[in-house]
């Protein structure tokens, strides 16, 4: 992973474009957990992003070759942007949010955005639409995130 040379504003534009791809892909398939795509035709949030990227506007590069626009920026966003998990920590046994007397304990994971999307989908059970909304809002950390 290389440090990002993009400004926070440029990263937000990329995250919003990634959110758009998730929304497009989500409209095509039901949600699944544990794999990008499943045997029922479902997709997780990251699978929906890949699916949606190829449904986004395209431009011809050479005769007969079609490549999605800004694909390299979306992959940079997935691989090089690191975020803290905005979700509450969950107990392994019950799958319930972990709480103390005073507050809810936040999940401590810090992951590249692609891995974070899979984590929110599979480990916290967020809907793909919720993940897309989180990305559209700049993927805030736990102190600013809406709870699932």
C-alpha positions as CSV (number, residue, x, y, z in Angstrom):
1,X,0.0,0.0,0.0
2,X,1.4,3.4,-1.0
3,X,0.5,6.6,0.7
4,X,-2.2,8.6,-1.1
5,X,-1.1,11.7,-3.0
6,X,-4.7,12.6,-3.6
7,X,-6.4,15.5,-1.7
8,X,-9.2,14.7,0.7
9,X,-11.6,16.4,-1.8
10,X,-10.3,14.1,-4.6
11,X,-10.7,11.1,-2.4
12,X,-14.3,12.1,-1.6
13,X,-15.1,12.3,-5.3
14,X,-13.6,8.8,-5.8
15,X,-15.6,7.5,-2.8
16,X,-18.8,8.9,-4.1
17,X,-18.1,7.4,-7.5
18,X,-17.5,4.0,-5.7
19,X,-20.8,4.5,-3.8
20,X,-22.5,5.0,-7.2
21,X,-21.0,1.8,-8.5
22,X,-22.2,-0.1,-5.4
23,X,-25.7,1.3,-5.8
24,X,-25.8,0.3,-9.5
25,X,-24.5,-3.2,-8.8
26,X,-26.9,-3.6,-5.8
27,X,-29.9,-2.9,-8.1
28,X,-28.9,-5.9,-10.3
29,X,-28.6,-8.7,-7.6
30,X,-29.7,-9.6,-4.1
31,X,-27.1,-9.2,-1.2
32,X,-24.9,-12.1,-0.2
33,X,-22.4,-12.6,2.6
34,X,-19.0,-14.4,2.7
35,X,-18.2,-14.1,-1.0
36,X,-18.2,-11.5,-3.8
37,X,-20.8,-13.5,-5.7
38,X,-22.8,-16.5,-4.7
39,X,-24.5,-19.4,-6.4
40,X,-27.9,-17.7,-6.1
41,X,-26.7,-14.8,-8.2
42,X,-26.1,-12.5,-5.2
43,X,-23.3,-10.1,-4.5
44,X,-21.7,-8.6,-1.5
45,X,-21.0,-4.8,-1.4
46,X,-17.6,-5.2,-3.0
47,X,-19.1,-7.5,-5.6
48,X,-21.8,-4.9,-6.3
49,X,-19.1,-2.3,-6.8
50,X,-17.3,-4.4,-9.4
51,X,-20.6,-5.2,-11.0
52,X,-21.6,-1.5,-11.0
53,X,-18.2,-0.3,-12.4
54,X,-18.9,-2.1,-15.6
55,X,-22.4,-0.6,-15.8
56,X,-21.1,2.9,-15.4
57,X,-20.7,5.1,-18.6
58,X,-18.0,3.7,-20.8
59,X,-15.7,5.2,-23.5
60,X,-14.0,3.5,-26.4
61,X,-10.2,3.4,-26.1
62,X,-9.5,1.5,-29.4
63,X,-11.9,0.1,-31.9
64,X,-13.8,-2.7,-30.2
65,X,-12.2,-2.1,-26.8
66,X,-14.4,-0.7,-24.1
67,X,-13.0,0.2,-20.6
68,X,-14.9,1.8,-17.8
69,X,-13.9,5.4,-17.1
70,X,-11.8,6.2,-14.0
71,X,-11.3,2.6,-13.2
72,X,-7.7,3.1,-12.0
73,X,-9.0,5.8,-9.6
74,X,-11.6,3.4,-8.1
75,X,-9.0,0.7,-7.6
76,X,-6.7,3.2,-6.0
77,X,-9.5,4.2,-3.7
78,X,-10.2,0.5,-2.8
79,X,-6.5,-0.4,-2.2
80,X,-4.8,2.8,-0.9
81,X,-7.4,4.7,1.1
82,X,-7.4,3.4,4.7
83,X,-10.4,3.9,7.0
84,X,-11.4,3.0,10.6
85,X,-14.5,0.9,11.0
86,X,-17.5,3.1,11.8
87,X,-19.5,0.2,13.2
88,X,-19.9,-0.8,16.8
89,X,-17.9,-3.8,18.0
90,X,-19.9,-7.0,18.0
91,X,-19.7,-9.9,20.4
92,X,-18.5,-13.1,18.7
93,X,-21.1,-15.3,20.3
94,X,-24.3,-13.2,20.0
95,X,-23.6,-11.0,17.0
96,X,-24.9,-8.1,19.1
97,X,-23.3,-4.7,19.5
98,X,-20.8,-4.6,22.4
99,X,-21.7,-2.0,25.0
100,X,-20.2,-0.7,28.3
101,X,-22.4,1.0,30.9
102,X,-21.6,4.5,29.4
103,X,-21.3,3.9,25.6
104,X,-21.2,1.5,22.7
105,X,-17.7,0.1,22.0
106,X,-16.5,0.8,18.5
107,X,-14.9,-1.8,16.2
108,X,-11.1,-1.0,16.1
109,X,-10.3,-2.3,12.7
110,X,-8.4,0.0,10.3
111,X,-8.4,-1.4,6.8
112,X,-7.9,-0.4,3.1
113,X,-11.3,0.7,1.8
114,X,-11.9,-2.5,-0.3
115,X,-11.3,-4.7,2.8
116,X,-13.4,-2.4,4.9
117,X,-16.3,-2.7,2.5
118,X,-16.1,-6.5,2.8
119,X,-15.8,-6.2,6.6
120,X,-18.9,-4.0,7.0
121,X,-20.9,-6.3,4.6
122,X,-19.8,-9.7,6.1
123,X,-18.9,-8.9,9.8
124,X,-21.4,-6.2,10.6
125,X,-24.2,-7.1,8.2
126,X,-24.5,-3.6,6.7
127,X,-26.6,-3.4,3.6
128,X,-24.9,-2.4,0.4
129,X,-27.0,0.8,0.3
130,X,-25.8,1.7,3.9
131,X,-22.2,1.1,2.8
132,X,-22.8,3.3,-0.3
133,X,-24.3,6.0,1.9
134,X,-21.3,5.9,4.3
135,X,-19.0,6.3,1.3
136,X,-21.0,9.2,-0.1
137,X,-20.7,11.0,3.2
138,X,-16.9,10.7,3.1
139,X,-16.6,7.4,5.0
140,X,-16.4,9.0,8.4
141,X,-15.0,7.3,11.4
142,X,-17.0,6.1,14.4
143,X,-17.5,9.4,16.0
144,X,-19.5,10.7,13.0
145,X,-21.0,7.5,11.6
146,X,-24.6,6.6,11.6
147,X,-25.2,3.4,13.5
148,X,-26.5,0.4,11.6
